[in-house]
Amino acid sequence: MTAPRFDLVVFGATSFVGQILTRYLSQYLAESQEPLRWAIAGRSAAKLEMLKAALGEAGQQLPILISDATDAGQIAALCAQTRAVVSTVGPYALYGEPLIKACAEGGTDYCDLTGEAQWIKRMVDKYQAAARHSGARIVHCCGFDSVPSDMGVWLLQQEAVKRWGQPLGEITMRVKAMKGGASGGTVASILLFIEEALADPAIRQDINNPYSLCPPAPVNGARQHQVKAAEYDHNAQS
């Protein structure tokens, strides 16, 4: 098997978040001299060339890959060229599945910044078996609304076990201040999420269960909490 050309491909590089990520990677790699083989990808060659030009000297040798999120053949070809893909192409519920399918079946690692829990559950149900078979690591929710809370809980629980010998039963996160706003893609994702939730009672039930994305087998007591959540939801509806 031929080794992939790239270690990482930024898919959707000309999107709002994609441009931020591309600028960050260019600056970081220029300063660190880390030998990362990477490329930018999207459906518009003209926009990708403009992004390269905006990066100045750092972008001169940056490879471009042309791929449309809705073209399964192009997506598969993109995944075959890299060890990992980071996707900023949303709403993911509209455009994300072909890339998940190609990564899961081909063994390409993947991450995104979606918060579309209803779509994540569909992807887990459809492609988890294929990802386990191929060895692909599919990681959702790598955005601001997920990483600080996840890492914060992990660090707090480590400290709780160290101090008191057991994890905390409940943790509340509060954001004191923040800058910036929602991108067009984020707004579109929220609107689509609301539309799907209004149309499907099963989605509404899932989003009211904090353990809906947990594996069905017991994992650190998650199954017990799943049962309790389901019982609570049933009692609330009765």
C-alpha positions as CSV (number, residue, x, y, z in Angstrom):
1,M,0.0,0.0,0.0
2,T,1.3,3.4,-1.0
3,A,2.0,5.8,2.0
4,P,-0.3,8.9,2.1
5,R,1.2,12.1,0.6
6,F,0.1,14.2,3.6
7,D,-0.1,14.0,7.3
8,L,-3.1,16.4,7.4
9,V,-5.6,18.0,5.1
10,V,-7.7,21.0,6.1
11,F,-11.0,20.4,4.3
12,G,-13.1,23.6,3.8
13,A,-10.0,25.7,4.2
14,T,-11.7,28.8,2.7
15,S,-14.6,28.8,5.2
16,F,-14.6,31.3,8.1
17,V,-13.1,28.8,10.6
18,G,-11.0,27.1,7.9
19,Q,-9.1,30.3,7.2
20,I,-8.4,30.8,10.9
21,L,-7.1,27.3,11.2
22,T,-5.0,27.6,8.0
23,R,-3.4,30.9,9.2
24,Y,-2.7,29.3,12.6
25,L,-1.1,26.2,11.1
26,S,1.0,28.3,8.7
27,Q,2.3,30.5,11.6
28,Y,2.9,27.6,14.0
29,L,4.7,25.4,11.5
30,A,6.9,28.4,10.3
31,E,7.9,29.1,13.9
32,S,8.3,25.5,15.1
33,Q,9.8,24.1,11.9
34,E,7.8,21.0,12.5
35,P,8.0,18.8,9.4
36,L,4.2,18.4,8.9
37,R,3.1,17.5,5.4
38,W,-0.2,19.2,4.9
39,A,-2.5,20.6,2.3
40,I,-5.7,22.7,2.0
41,A,-8.8,21.4,0.3
42,G,-12.2,22.7,-1.0
43,R,-14.3,22.9,-4.0
44,S,-13.1,26.2,-5.4
45,A,-9.6,26.4,-6.8
46,A,-9.9,30.2,-7.2
47,K,-10.7,30.7,-3.5
48,L,-8.0,28.3,-2.4
49,E,-5.4,30.2,-4.5
50,M,-6.6,33.4,-2.9
51,L,-6.1,31.9,0.5
52,K,-2.6,30.8,-0.4
53,A,-1.7,34.3,-1.6
54,A,-3.0,35.8,1.7
55,L,-0.6,33.5,3.6
56,G,2.4,35.2,1.9
57,E,5.6,33.2,1.8
58,A,4.2,30.5,4.1
59,G,1.6,29.7,1.5
60,Q,3.7,29.5,-1.6
61,Q,4.5,25.8,-1.4
62,L,1.1,24.8,0.1
63,P,-0.6,22.1,-1.9
64,I,-4.2,22.4,-3.0
65,L,-6.7,19.6,-3.4
66,I,-10.0,20.1,-5.2
67,S,-12.9,18.2,-3.6
68,D,-16.6,18.8,-3.3
69,A,-18.2,17.6,-0.1
70,T,-21.1,16.0,-2.0
71,D,-18.9,14.1,-4.5
72,A,-18.2,10.7,-3.0
73,G,-15.5,9.9,-5.5
74,Q,-13.6,13.1,-4.9
75,I,-13.9,12.7,-1.2
76,A,-12.6,9.1,-1.3
77,A,-9.6,10.3,-3.4
78,L,-8.9,13.1,-0.9
79,C,-8.9,10.7,2.1
80,A,-6.6,8.2,0.3
81,Q,-3.9,10.9,0.2
82,T,-3.8,11.8,3.9
83,R,-3.4,10.3,7.3
84,A,-5.9,12.7,8.8
85,V,-8.6,15.2,7.8
86,V,-9.9,18.2,9.7
87,S,-13.3,19.3,8.4
88,T,-14.8,22.8,8.8
89,V,-17.6,22.2,6.2
90,G,-21.0,22.6,7.7
91,P,-23.8,22.3,8.4
92,Y,-22.4,18.8,8.9
93,A,-25.9,17.2,8.8
94,L,-26.1,18.4,5.1
95,Y,-22.5,18.0,3.9
96,G,-20.6,15.8,6.4
97,E,-21.6,12.2,5.8
98,P,-19.6,11.4,2.6
99,L,-16.4,12.4,4.4
100,I,-17.2,10.4,7.5
101,K,-18.0,7.4,5.4
102,A,-14.8,7.6,3.4
103,C,-12.6,8.1,6.5
104,A,-14.3,5.3,8.4
105,E,-14.1,2.8,5.6
106,G,-10.6,3.8,4.5
107,G,-8.9,4.1,7.8
108,T,-8.3,7.9,7.7
109,D,-8.4,9.8,11.0
110,Y,-10.9,12.7,11.2
111,C,-11.9,15.5,13.4
112,D,-14.4,18.4,13.1
113,L,-16.0,21.1,15.3
114,T,-19.7,20.2,14.9
115,G,-22.1,20.5,17.7
116,E,-24.9,18.8,15.8
117,A,-25.6,15.9,18.2
118,Q,-28.4,14.5,16.1
119,W,-26.0,14.1,13.2
120,I,-23.2,12.7,15.4
121,K,-25.5,9.9,16.6
122,R,-26.5,9.0,13.1
123,M,-22.8,8.8,12.1
124,V,-21.9,6.6,15.1
125,D,-24.8,4.3,14.4
126,K,-23.9,4.0,10.7
127,Y,-20.1,4.0,10.7
128,Q,-18.7,2.9,14.0
129,A,-18.3,-0.7,13.0
130,A,-16.5,0.3,9.8
131,A,-14.2,2.7,11.7
132,R,-13.3,0.0,14.2
133,H,-12.5,-2.4,11.4
134,S,-10.3,0.1,9.5
135,G,-8.7,1.7,12.6
136,A,-10.0,5.2,11.8
137,R,-10.3,7.6,14.7
138,I,-13.4,9.8,14.2
139,V,-13.5,12.7,16.7
140,H,-16.3,15.2,16.7
141,C,-16.9,18.3,18.7
142,C,-13.4,19.9,18.6
143,G,-14.7,23.5,18.9
144,F,-14.9,26.1,21.6
145,D,-18.3,24.8,22.8
146,S,-16.8,21.4,23.4
147,V,-13.1,21.3,24.1
148,P,-12.9,23.7,27.2
149,S,-15.8,21.8,28.9
150,D,-14.4,18.4,28.1
151,M,-10.9,19.1,29.1
152,G,-12.0,21.1,32.1
153,V,-14.1,18.1,33.4
154,W,-11.2,15.7,32.8
155,L,-8.8,17.9,34.7
156,L,-11.2,18.5,37.6
157,Q,-12.0,14.8,37.9
158,Q,-8.3,13.9,38.0
159,E,-7.8,16.4,40.8
160,A,-11.0,15.2,42.6
161,V,-9.7,11.6,42.6
162,K,-6.3,12.8,43.8
163,R,-7.8,14.8,46.7
164,W,-10.8,12.9,47.8
165,G,-10.4,9.4,46.2
166,Q,-13.5,9.7,44.0
167,P,-14.8,11.8,41.0
168,L,-17.3,14.6,41.4
169,G,-20.9,13.8,40.9
170,E,-21.7,17.0,39.1
171,I,-19.7,19.8,37.4
172,T,-21.0,23.2,36.2
173,M,-19.1,25.3,33.6
174,R,-19.5,29.0,33.5
175,V,-18.0,31.3,30.8
176,K,-17.1,34.7,32.3
177,A,-16.1,36.5,29.2
178,M,-15.5,35.7,25.5
179,K,-14.8,37.5,22.2
180,G,-16.1,36.9,18.7
181,G,-19.4,35.7,17.5
182,A,-21.1,32.9,15.5
183,S,-20.1,32.3,11.9
184,G,-22.6,31.9,9.1
185,G,-21.9,28.1,9.1
186,T,-22.7,27.9,12.9
187,V,-26.0,29.8,12.4
188,A,-26.9,27.5,9.5
189,S,-26.1,24.5,11.7
190,I,-28.3,25.7,14.5
191,L,-31.2,26.4,12.2
192,L,-31.0,23.0,10.6
193,F,-30.7,21.3,14.1
194,I,-33.9,23.1,15.2
195,E,-35.7,22.1,12.0
196,E,-34.7,18.4,12.4
197,A,-35.6,18.4,16.1
198,L,-39.0,19.9,15.5
199,A,-39.8,17.3,12.8
200,D,-38.5,14.2,14.6
201,P,-39.6,13.3,18.2
202,A,-36.7,10.8,18.4
203,I,-34.2,13.6,18.0
204,R,-35.9,15.6,20.8
205,Q,-35.7,12.6,23.1
206,D,-32.0,12.1,22.3
207,I,-31.0,15.7,23.0
208,N,-32.8,15.5,26.4
209,N,-30.6,12.5,27.3
210,P,-27.0,13.5,28.2
211,Y,-25.9,9.9,27.6
212,S,-27.4,9.4,24.1
213,L,-24.0,9.3,22.5
214,C,-22.5,6.9,25.0
215,P,-21.8,3.3,24.0
216,P,-24.5,0.8,24.9
217,A,-22.1,-1.3,27.0
218,P,-21.3,-0.1,30.6
219,V,-18.5,2.4,30.5
220,N,-17.7,4.0,33.9
221,G,-21.3,3.8,35.0
222,A,-22.6,5.5,31.9
223,R,-25.1,2.7,31.2
224,Q,-26.6,3.1,34.6
225,H,-27.1,6.8,34.0
226,Q,-28.5,6.1,30.6
227,V,-31.2,3.9,32.2
228,K,-32.0,6.6,34.8
229,A,-32.2,9.2,32.1
230,A,-34.6,7.1,30.1
231,E,-36.7,6.4,33.2
232,Y,-36.8,10.1,34.0
233,D,-37.8,10.9,30.4
234,H,-40.5,8.3,30.5
235,N,-41.9,9.5,33.8
236,A,-41.9,13.1,32.5
237,Q,-44.0,12.1,29.5
238,S,-46.4,10.0,31.5
